[in-house]
Structure formats: C-alpha cells, structure tokens
C-alpha cells in the first residue's frame, strides 16, 4: 500500500508540474506574439538632408542573428558603391539600431574608402517603420570616419510574400 501511495504521489507531482509549465508558458507565448519582428525584407525610401540629393530607394534585409544587408538604387552611380553589409539589434528602448558599411570605388574600380551608415528604426506596425540615419565617409578599414552633416529620414514597408496563382 505504501508503494502504491508513493507511486500516486509521484504521478500527481508530475501532472501538477506539467500543468504548471503549461500555465506559465501561455503568457510567454502571448508576449512573444505582441513583439513586432523586423526580420525580413523591406523597401525603404530615404530622404537625405535638404539640398543634398533627392530621395532614393533601398532594398533592405534584416536576418535572424543580426545580419543587415542592403542595396540602393544608386549603387552603380559614380562613385560606385558595393552593397551594404552590417549588423542590427533591438535597443533597450524597443527600437532597432543598425550599423552598415559599403565600399566605394573610383572610376577604375579600385576601392578607395567605405561609407558607414548608423540608423535607428521604429516599427509603426508589423509592416511599416520610420527611422533616421547618419552617414560617414571612412577609410578602407571602416576607421577614421568623417560624419556628413544632417540626418536622413527613412520610411519603410515590409515586402510581403505574394501567392502565385498557377493556371
């Protein structure tokens, strides 16, 4: 009888433990769902500081693990710039911060320096964001940077997955 009681006590403990785990995990799942995730690809419109140049478009991807990748519509204009590579993270205030670099090339194709962009983004909903960025001209190793005056305004929309309808 004593063995049966111990068996029953252990099983009740296990069932209670699973119930407790199930109850405490529900709020965690709900909390995760309310956090808007920036991961994915976006279409940005960047408006540089007044009188610098007109607004331009950028294709941007935020990957898991903090990888940032972008191409601008101006990458092949002189001076030619490579795609932007960098990192992103969620900041303590809930916004997203990023730093990215691209090589710039002279007319003969030789890399002569880097462009650094430091930006912060605020997700306005799951499919749109606004932000601000500052640009610097740096040496080939991303050091000895000169920050350009003013900040660019950024507006972005998530690129949705479209359903392909086959005939």
C-alpha positions in Angstrom: 0.0 0.0 0.0 2.9 2.3 0.9 4.4 1.8 -2.6 1.1 2.5 -4.3 0.8 5.7 -2.3 4.3 6.8 -3.3 3.6 6.0 -7.0 0.3 8.0 -6.8 2.2 10.9 -5.1 4.9 11.0 -7.8 2.3 10.9 -10.6 0.3 13.7 -9.1 3.5 15.7 -8.7 4.4 15.1 -12.4 0.8 16.0 -13.6 0.9 19.2 -11.4 4.4 20.1 -12.8 3.2 19.7 -16.4 0.1 21.8 -15.6 2.3 24.5 -14.0 4.6 24.5 -17.0 1.6 24.7 -19.4 0.0 27.6 -17.5 3.2 29.6 -17.2 4.2 29.1 -20.9 0.9 30.6 -22.2 1.6 34.2 -21.2 5.2 33.9 -22.6 3.8 32.8 -26.0 1.3 35.7 -26.0 4.1 38.2 -25.0 6.3 37.0 -27.9 3.4 37.4 -30.4 2.9 41.1 -29.4 6.6 42.0 -30.1 6.8 43.1 -33.8 9.7 41.4 -35.6 11.8 43.3 -38.0 13.2 40.2 -39.6 12.5 40.0 -43.3 13.0 42.2 -46.4 11.9 45.8 -46.7 11.5 48.6 -49.3 12.9 51.9 -47.9 12.6 55.4 -49.2 15.5 57.5 -47.9 15.2 61.3 -47.9 18.7 62.8 -47.4 19.1 66.2 -45.6 17.8 69.2 -47.5 19.7 70.1 -50.8 22.0 67.1 -50.7 20.2 64.9 -53.3 16.6 63.7 -54.0 15.0 60.8 -52.1 16.1 57.3 -53.2 15.0 53.7 -52.7 16.8 50.9 -50.9 16.1 47.2 -50.7 17.0 46.0 -47.1 17.0 42.6 -45.4 17.2 42.1 -41.6 18.1 38.5 -41.0 18.0 36.4 -37.8 21.1 36.7 -35.7 21.5 40.4 -36.5 22.7 40.4 -40.2 21.8 43.5 -42.2 22.1 43.6 -46.0 21.0 46.4 -48.4 21.3 47.6 -52.0 20.4 51.2 -53.0 19.2 52.3 -56.4 22.3 54.5 -56.6 24.9 51.7 -56.1 26.1 51.8 -59.7 26.4 55.6 -59.9 29.8 57.3 -59.6 31.4 56.8 -57.2 30.3 53.1 -57.4 29.3 51.6 -54.0 29.1 47.9 -53.1 26.0 46.5 -51.3 25.8 47.5 -47.7 26.7 44.9 -45.0 26.2 45.3 -41.3 24.5 44.4 -38.1 21.3 45.2 -36.4 19.9 44.8 -32.8 16.9 45.6 -30.7 17.8 48.6 -28.5 16.8 49.0 -24.8 14.1 51.4 -25.8 12.5 48.8 -28.1 13.7 50.5 -31.3 16.0 48.8 -33.8 19.6 50.1 -34.3 21.9 49.2 -37.3 25.4 50.0 -38.5 26.4 49.1 -42.0 29.3 49.6 -44.4 29.8 49.6 -48.2 32.9 50.1 -50.2 33.2 53.0 -52.6 35.2 52.7 -55.8 37.0 55.1 -58.0 36.2 55.1 -61.8 38.9 52.4 -62.4 37.1 50.1 -59.9 39.6 50.3 -57.1 38.2 50.6 -53.6 39.1 54.0 -52.1 37.1 54.0 -48.9 33.9 53.0 -47.1 30.6 54.6 -46.4 29.2 53.9 -42.9 25.5 54.4 -42.1 24.3 54.4 -38.5 20.5 54.3 -38.2 17.7 53.7 -35.7 14.2 52.5 -36.7 10.8 52.4 -35.0 8.3 49.9 -36.1 4.9 51.6 -36.5 3.2 48.3 -37.1 4.2 44.9 -38.3 4.6 46.0 -41.9 6.0 49.6 -41.7 8.7 51.6 -40.0 10.2 55.0 -39.8 13.8 55.9 -38.9 16.7 58.3 -39.1 20.2 57.7 -40.3 23.6 59.4 -40.4 26.3 58.8 -43.0 30.1 58.9 -42.7 33.0 58.6 -45.1 35.7 56.3 -43.7 38.9 54.7 -44.8 39.1 51.1 -46.3 39.1 49.5 -42.8 36.0 51.5 -41.7 38.0 53.8 -39.4 39.0 57.5 -39.4 35.4 58.5 -40.3 34.1 61.9 -41.2 30.4 62.3 -40.5 28.4 64.2 -43.0 26.1 67.0 -41.5 22.4 66.3 -41.1 20.3 63.2 -40.9 18.4 61.3 -43.5 14.7 60.4 -42.9 13.7 56.7 -43.6 10.3 55.3 -44.3 10.0 51.5 -44.9 7.4 48.9 -45.8 7.8 45.2 -45.5 7.9 43.2 -48.7 5.0 40.8 -48.5 5.0 37.2 -49.8 2.6 37.1 -52.7 0.7 34.0 -53.6 1.5 32.7 -57.1 -1.7 31.6 -58.8 -0.9 28.9 -61.4 -3.1 28.5 -64.5 
